[in-house]
Amino acid sequence: MQISQPTLYILTVFLILSCQPTAEDPAEAGPNASATDRPNIILMVADDHGKDALGCYGNPVVRTPALDALAATGFRFDRAFCTTASCSASRSVILSGLHNHANGHYGHQHAYHHFSAFDKVKSLPVLLENEGYRTARVGKYHLAPESVYHFQEVFQASARSPVEMADACADFIRADDPFFLYFCFSDPHRGGGFAEELPHQPDRFGNRPESYPGITEVTYDPDEVLVPPHLTDTPETRAEIAQYYQSISRLDQGVARLMDQLKTTGKFDNTLIIYISDNGMAFPGAKTTLYEAGMQLPCLVKAPGQQEPAVTDAMISWTDLTPTILEIAGAKVADSTFQGRSFVPVLTGDRWERDEIYASHTFHEITMYYPMRVVRGENYKLIMNLASGLEYPFASDLYASKTWQSLLERNMDKLGEKPIAEFLRRPRFELYDLSKDPYETYNLADLPEFREILNGLQRKVQSFQEQTGDPWVYKWEYE
């Protein structure tokens, strides 16, 4: 692991964290603790924002000054992963520290999909409320039941209107007691229909001609956008990426307004600020897959008191967010409660050891049954497709996208460098050497020279399933 930061900063953060209450009695650790000892917490979650489209991650075209500024005073995690590349299911992991097969929230919550978490789950907002934190949410929610993912206050604002979202939270931020704010955009998710007035009629990605209050729209020339290697470079793809970028630049202005409110109230320094996305970009080969473009995501973390930037290659997972936030808040919760673990040692410069992460995807929409279990190490990654006999099911908006339809209309046989036939018809096991094949094009699972590596990773996946109570572990016995 490589971390670049001044020693003085490490000591400062360590002292701040070591002052957090750690009493055995949760009530003593929370409400009775001095408010000045406990940081405020803001968790921002974008919707379908891939690592490909941020200035601080190396994209020179997309304009994200507020997020770049956050990275300039915080940690930029270069190896951060969701555990499932589906909006609703991923959010349940973020707020529970449990994989979907453990929290019961396998797929979308809304409408006929009707997935929800088990009643016994203790979520992050509920645990923080028990510690005396004021809790509130604004924007996209997409979780159930409300009793599990309960917030004391819910602010009304369009999740596509990020400046309005920030303004709705102003009084909440201004109040004295420590707070937890869950700030969730609907950008840059697809939506709003197709822009029929534009060449190639791309999905609008929430953009609209009349814009949104407080927003100065930033538009992009499709000829200048960057097409990620997992996509095929067609005019339709470029037109949709331009809309995707515009949606991200709008989101960024909401981040700017929220940061201004923190600074105006003098609370910026004593606030833990986290920016992540629920899953990768809403394009084929990313969202709803557990390929790297779907699960390796942006993660920016400004620790309380932090002034200097830091970059880390520590490998973290969205199951780690809840235990990390609780530790920084001074909450006393047993480690066994979660399937992730706190990455506070990364923030304090202490020893952190992890060389693999696990992922668990089962549904997106109710019609998209395609369970996958994944172990991703330093070099090798194994994807187990438990429904490999089925053709891979598309999310409805991805299938209808101009990006995908442009491939079908041209009778193209590849998505990026991956044959479309292999993308749609997947074998039981996919094994990739990411050090040589970062875009997961060459499946090594059937090659004799990789048999030992394959067997070792298979055992790890099975052990992960057993340890986390995955019902699909029984497929090892009868299939």
MOLIN-V331685 format. One record per residue. N is the residue number from 0. RES is the residue in one small letter. PSI is psi in degrees with one decimal (999 if undefined). NEAR is the number of other ideal C-beta (glycine too) atoms within 12 Angstrom. D_FIRST is the distance of its C-alpha to the first C-alpha in whole Angstrom. Layout:
BEGIN
N&RES&PSI&NEAR&D_FIRST, N&RES&PSI&NEAR&D_FIRST
END
This chain:
BEGIN
0&m&135.5&24&0, 1&q&126.0&16&4, 2&i&128.8&29&7, 3&s&114.2&18&10, 4&q&153.6&28&13, 5&p&145.1&16&16, 6&t&-36.2&15&16, 7&l&-39.9&15&19, 8&y&-43.1&28&18, 9&i&-45.8&27&15, 10&l&-37.9&18&19, 11&t&-48.9&24&21, 12&v&-40.2&38&19, 13&f&-43.2&25&19, 14&l&-39.7&17&22, 15&i&-47.3&30&23, 16&l&-36.1&33&21, 17&s&-16.1&20&23, 18&c&-6.6&21&26, 19&q&145.2&34&26, 20&p&138.2&32&29, 21&t&31.3&24&28, 22&a&150.6&18&32, 23&e&-32.1&12&32, 24&d&115.0&16&35, 25&p&-35.1&28&33, 26&a&-38.2&16&36, 27&e&-35.2&18&36, 28&a&-23.9&29&32, 29&g&-92.9&33&33, 30&p&-31.5&24&37, 31&n&-7.1&17&38, 32&a&152.4&28&35, 33&s&134.4&17&35, 34&a&-30.8&24&34, 35&t&-15.6&19&33, 36&d&-15.1&27&30, 37&r&133.2&39&29, 38&p&155.1&41&27, 39&n&160.5&42&28, 40&i&127.6&43&26, 41&i&122.1&44&26, 42&l&110.0&45&25, 43&m&129.0&49&25, 44&v&115.7&47&26, 45&a&166.0&50&27, 46&d&102.4&42&29, 47&d&36.4&47&27, 48&h&107.7&49&25, 49&g&162.5&44&23, 50&k&-14.4&40&20, 51&d&-18.4&38&22, 52&a&61.2&46&24, 53&l&137.5&41&23, 54&g&-41.8&29&23, 55&c&-13.2&33&20, 56&y&12.1&32&18, 57&g&3.6&20&20, 58&n&115.2&30&24, 59&p&-3.0&16&26, 60&v&-52.0&27&29, 61&v&140.6&39&28, 62&r&110.2&29&29, 63&t&62.1&40&27, 64&p&-36.7&23&27, 65&a&-44.0&35&27, 66&l&-35.5&44&24, 67&d&-37.8&30&22, 68&a&-37.1&27&24, 69&l&-42.6&37&22, 70&a&-29.8&34&18, 71&a&-10.7&23&20, 72&t&10.3&31&20, 73&g&-166.1&40&17, 74&f&135.7&42&14, 75&r&114.1&38&13, 76&f&123.3&40&11, 77&d&-9.3&29&11, 78&r&74.5&34&11, 79&a&139.3&41&13, 80&f&134.7&47&16, 81&c&166.7&53&20, 82&t&-11.3&49&21, 83&t&132.0&50&24, 84&a&55.9&49&25, 85&s&132.3&49&29, 86&c&-65.1&47&29, 87&s&-46.6&42&31, 88&a&-39.7&49&29, 89&s&-38.6&52&26, 90&r&-31.6&48&27, 91&s&-33.8&49&28, 92&v&-43.8&50&25, 93&i&-42.1&51&24, 94&l&3.4&47&26, 95&s&-22.8&43&26, 96&g&17.8&39&23, 97&l&144.4&40&25, 98&h&157.8&45&25, 99&n&-37.0&48&28, 100&h&-13.8&40&30, 101&a&-34.8&36&30, 102&n&-10.3&47&31, 103&g&-4.0&31&33, 104&h&80.0&42&33, 105&y&-23.3&38&32, 106&g&-152.2&42&33, 107&h&143.8&34&35, 108&q&-33.3&34&37, 109&h&158.2&19&40, 110&a&-139.1&14&43, 111&y&-11.0&11&44, 112&h&-50.5&26&41, 113&h&33.0&18&41, 114&f&147.5&35&37, 115&s&163.8&29&37, 116&a&160.2&36&35, 117&f&144.9&24&36, 118&d&-24.9&18&38, 119&k&-11.3&16&36, 120&v&134.7&34&33, 121&k&108.0&31&32, 122&s&167.0&43&30, 123&l&-48.8&51&28, 124&p&-36.1&40&31, 125&v&-43.2&31&33, 126&l&-37.9&37&31, 127&l&-36.4&44&30, 128&e&-38.5&29&34, 129&n&-23.9&27&35, 130&e&4.7&42&33, 131&g&6.5&29&35, 132&y&143.0&40&33, 133&r&134.7&31&35, 134&t&141.9&36&34, 135&a&155.9&37&35, 136&r&155.7&40&34, 137&v&144.9&38&35, 138&g&-147.6&39&35, 139&k&137.8&38&34, 140&y&-72.1&32&34, 141&h&36.3&36&35, 142&l&159.3&40&34, 143&a&154.1&32&37, 144&p&161.3&23&38, 145&e&-31.8&20&39, 146&s&-30.2&18&39, 147&v&-45.9&29&36, 148&y&57.5&38&34, 149&h&134.3&30&36, 150&f&144.4&34&36, 151&q&-36.3&24&39, 152&e&144.5&24&39, 153&v&118.4&24&39, 154&f&138.7&29&40, 155&q&119.8&17&42, 156&a&147.6&31&40, 157&s&131.9&29&40, 158&a&-5.4&36&36, 159&r&-3.3&35&37, 160&s&78.6&33&38, 161&p&-29.8&45&35, 162&v&-41.3&33&37, 163&e&-39.1&28&39, 164&m&-47.0&43&37, 165&a&-42.6&39&35, 166&d&-32.7&27&39, 167&a&-21.5&31&40, 168&c&0.0&41&37, 169&a&-48.1&25&38, 170&d&-36.2&18&40, 171&f&-43.3&36&38, 172&i&-36.2&39&35, 173&r&-28.5&19&38, 174&a&162.7&20&39, 175&d&-45.1&17&38, 176&d&152.3&26&36, 177&p&148.4&38&33, 178&f&158.3&41&32, 179&f&118.0&46&30, 180&l&122.2&46&30, 181&y&107.2&45&29, 182&f&104.0&44&30, 183&c&118.1&45&30, 184&f&155.4&48&31, 185&s&-10.2&37&33, 186&d&148.8&49&32, 187&p&43.9&48&31, 188&h&149.1&43&33, 189&r&153.9&38&36, 190&g&162.0&31&39, 191&g&7.2&26&42, 192&g&-170.9&20&44, 193&f&141.5&25&44, 194&a&85.1&28&45, 195&e&-18.3&15&48, 196&e&-8.6&14&49, 197&l&153.5&27&46, 198&p&136.6&19&46, 199&h&1.4&26&44, 200&q&61.1&22&45, 201&p&160.6&40&41, 202&d&144.1&39&40, 203&r&-19.8&33&40, 204&f&38.4&45&36, 205&g&-7.9&37&38, 206&n&147.9&39&39, 207&r&151.6&23&43, 208&p&-36.3&15&46, 209&e&-1.4&11&47, 210&s&-157.4&23&43, 211&y&156.0&34&42, 212&p&132.5&21&43, 213&g&4.0&23&41, 214&i&134.1&31&39, 215&t&106.0&18&39, 216&e&137.4&25&39, 217&v&117.9&24&37, 218&t&161.7&26&38, 219&y&144.2&31&36, 220&d&120.8&18&38, 221&p&-27.9&30&37, 222&d&-16.6&15&37, 223&e&-9.0&17&35, 224&v&163.9&32&32, 225&l&124.3&29&29, 226&v&114.5&33&30, 227&p&150.7&36&26, 228&p&-21.4&23&26, 229&h&-3.6&35&27, 230&l&158.5&40&30, 231&t&134.7&32&33, 232&d&95.5&26&35, 233&t&160.8&30&38, 234&p&-35.7&24&40, 235&e&-40.8&35&40, 236&t&-44.8&37&36, 237&r&-40.4&32&36, 238&a&-38.0&37&38, 239&e&-35.5&44&36, 240&i&-36.1&44&33, 241&a&-40.4&39&35, 242&q&-39.0&49&36, 243&y&-47.5&52&32, 244&y&-43.5&42&31, 245&q&-40.9&44&34, 246&s&-37.9&50&33, 247&i&-39.6&51&30, 248&s&-31.6&41&31, 249&r&-46.9&47&34, 250&l&-43.8&54&31, 251&d&-34.5&44&29, 252&q&-29.9&36&33, 253&g&-37.6&45&33, 254&v&-43.0&42&29, 255&a&-44.8&29&31, 256&r&-40.7&34&34, 257&l&-42.4&45&32, 258&m&-37.6&36&30, 259&d&-39.1&23&33, 260&q&-40.3&32&34, 261&l&-43.3&37&32, 262&k&-38.2&20&32, 263&t&-36.6&15&36, 264&t&0.6&23&36, 265&g&20.8&15&33, 266&k&0.4&33&31, 267&f&-45.7&28&28, 268&d&-34.9&25&26, 269&n&32.7&30&27, 270&t&129.1&40&26, 271&l&121.0&45&22, 272&i&125.7&43&22, 273&i&132.1&45&20, 274&y&124.7&45&21, 275&i&178.0&48&21, 276&s&155.5&49&23, 277&d&-31.8&51&24, 278&n&-178.8&48&24, 279&g&179.2&45&24, 280&m&147.5&55&27, 281&a&65.3&52&30, 282&f&154.0&51&31, 283&p&141.4&45&32, 284&g&-2.7&45&28, 285&a&-93.1&44&26, 286&k&140.1&47&28, 287&t&2.7&46&29, 288&t&165.0&45&27, 289&l&30.0&45&24, 290&y&166.4&48&23, 291&e&-38.4&39&20, 292&a&-22.0&38&22, 293&g&-26.9&44&23, 294&m&-19.1&46&20, 295&q&117.0&44&17, 296&l&166.0&45&18, 297&p&143.6&49&18, 298&c&111.6&48&16, 299&l&130.0&46&17, 300&v&117.9&41&17, 301&k&112.5&42&19, 302&a&155.3&43&19, 303&p&130.7&42&22, 304&g&-5.6&30&23, 305&q&136.6&38&20, 306&q&-25.2&21&21, 307&e&146.3&24&18, 308&p&157.9&25&16, 309&a&146.2&34&12, 310&v&132.2&26&10, 311&t&144.1&32&7, 312&d&17.4&23&6, 313&a&136.3&37&6, 314&m&113.6&30&9, 315&i&162.7&39&12, 316&s&157.1&44&15, 317&w&-16.9&49&19, 318&t&-16.4&40&20, 319&d&-14.1&45&17, 320&l&-48.5&48&19, 321&t&-49.7&45&22, 322&p&-31.8&36&21, 323&t&-48.5&43&18, 324&i&-41.4&49&21, 325&l&-39.1&45&24, 326&e&-43.2&41&22, 327&i&-32.3&49&21, 328&a&-8.3&45&25, 329&g&16.8&38&26, 330&a&145.6&44&27, 331&k&95.1&25&28, 332&v&134.2&31&27, 333&a&137.4&16&26, 334&d&-30.8&18&23, 335&s&-9.8&13&25, 336&t&-24.8&27&27, 337&f&160.9&36&24, 338&q&-1.1&34&22, 339&g&-176.9&40&19, 340&r&156.4&30&17, 341&s&134.4&33&16, 342&f&25.7&41&13, 343&v&-37.4&34&14, 344&p&-31.4&28&12, 345&v&-41.3&41&9, 346&l&-26.6&39&12, 347&t&0.2&35&13, 348&g&13.6&31&10, 349&d&177.6&20&11, 350&r&132.3&13&9, 351&w&122.3&26&8, 352&e&116.9&14&8, 353&r&128.6&28&9, 354&d&12.6&17&10, 355&e&153.0&27&13, 356&i&162.8&37&15, 357&y&151.1&44&19, 358&a&156.1&47&21, 359&s&105.9&50&25, 360&h&136.9&43&28, 361&t&-49.6&39&31, 362&f&161.5&35&33, 363&h&-94.7&42&33, 364&e&161.5&31&37, 365&i&-27.1&24&39, 366&t&0.8&19&41, 367&m&58.6&34&37, 368&y&114.4&25&37, 369&y&75.8&37&34, 370&p&134.6&40&31, 371&m&142.2&46&28, 372&r&136.6&43&26, 373&v&139.2&44&22, 374&v&131.0&39&19, 375&r&113.2&42&16, 376&g&-163.9&26&14, 377&e&-42.7&18&11, 378&n&-45.7&21&15, 379&y&145.6&33&18, 380&k&130.9&42&19, 381&l&126.9&41&22, 382&i&122.1&42&25, 383&m&115.1&40&28, 384&n&102.0&38&31, 385&l&-11.6&32&33, 386&a&42.6&25&36, 387&s&-17.6&24&35, 388&g&-13.9&14&39, 389&l&151.5&18&39, 390&e&140.6&19&39, 391&y&127.2&36&36, 392&p&129.8&29&37, 393&f&146.8&30&36, 394&a&142.7&35&36, 395&s&-39.4&21&39, 396&d&-29.0&31&38, 397&l&-37.7&39&36, 398&y&-40.8&27&39, 399&a&-10.0&23&41, 400&s&147.8&39&39, 401&k&-29.0&39&40, 402&t&-50.8&48&37, 403&w&-43.4&35&38, 404&q&-30.3&27&42, 405&s&-32.6&28&41, 406&l&-42.5&31&40, 407&l&-42.7&22&43, 408&e&-29.7&14&46, 409&r&1.6&19&45, 410&n&39.4&9&44, 411&m&148.6&25&41, 412&d&4.2&17&39, 413&k&144.6&24&35, 414&l&105.7&39&33, 415&g&-123.7&33&31, 416&e&0.5&23&30, 417&k&127.8&34&31, 418&p&132.7&20&34, 419&i&-35.2&25&36, 420&a&-38.2&15&38, 421&e&-29.9&25&34, 422&f&-38.5&37&33, 423&l&-32.6&26&36, 424&r&100.1&21&37, 425&r&143.1&32&33, 426&p&171.5&24&33, 427&r&-41.8&27&32, 428&f&135.0&31&29, 429&e&123.2&41&27, 430&l&125.2&37&24, 431&y&142.9&34&22, 432&d&97.7&28&20, 433&l&-23.8&26&18, 434&s&-26.3&11&16, 435&k&-18.3&14&20, 436&d&68.2&23&21, 437&p&-17.3&21&19, 438&y&15.3&26&23, 439&e&58.6&39&24, 440&t&-32.9&25&27, 441&y&103.6&21&27, 442&n&122.1&30&28, 443&l&1.0&29&27, 444&a&-29.9&30&28, 445&d&2.5&15&32, 446&l&128.7&16&31, 447&p&-35.4&11&32, 448&e&-11.6&12&29, 449&f&11.6&24&27, 450&r&-42.8&16&29, 451&e&-42.2&15&27, 452&i&-44.5&25&23, 453&l&-47.3&31&25, 454&n&-40.0&18&27, 455&g&-41.5&19&24, 456&l&-32.9&34&22, 457&q&-42.1&28&26, 458&r&-37.6&18&26, 459&k&-40.7&27&22, 460&v&-44.8&40&24, 461&q&-41.4&25&27, 462&s&-41.8&19&25, 463&f&-43.8&34&24, 464&q&-42.3&33&27, 465&e&-43.5&19&29, 466&q&-26.9&18&26, 467&t&9.1&30&27, 468&g&38.8&20&30, 469&d&118.5&34&30, 470&p&-27.0&21&34, 471&w&-2.3&33&33, 472&v&-25.1&25&32, 473&y&-15.0&15&36, 474&k&-20.2&20&36, 475&w&-26.0&21&34, 476&e&-40.9&10&38, 477&y&7.5&8&40, 478&e&999&15&39
END
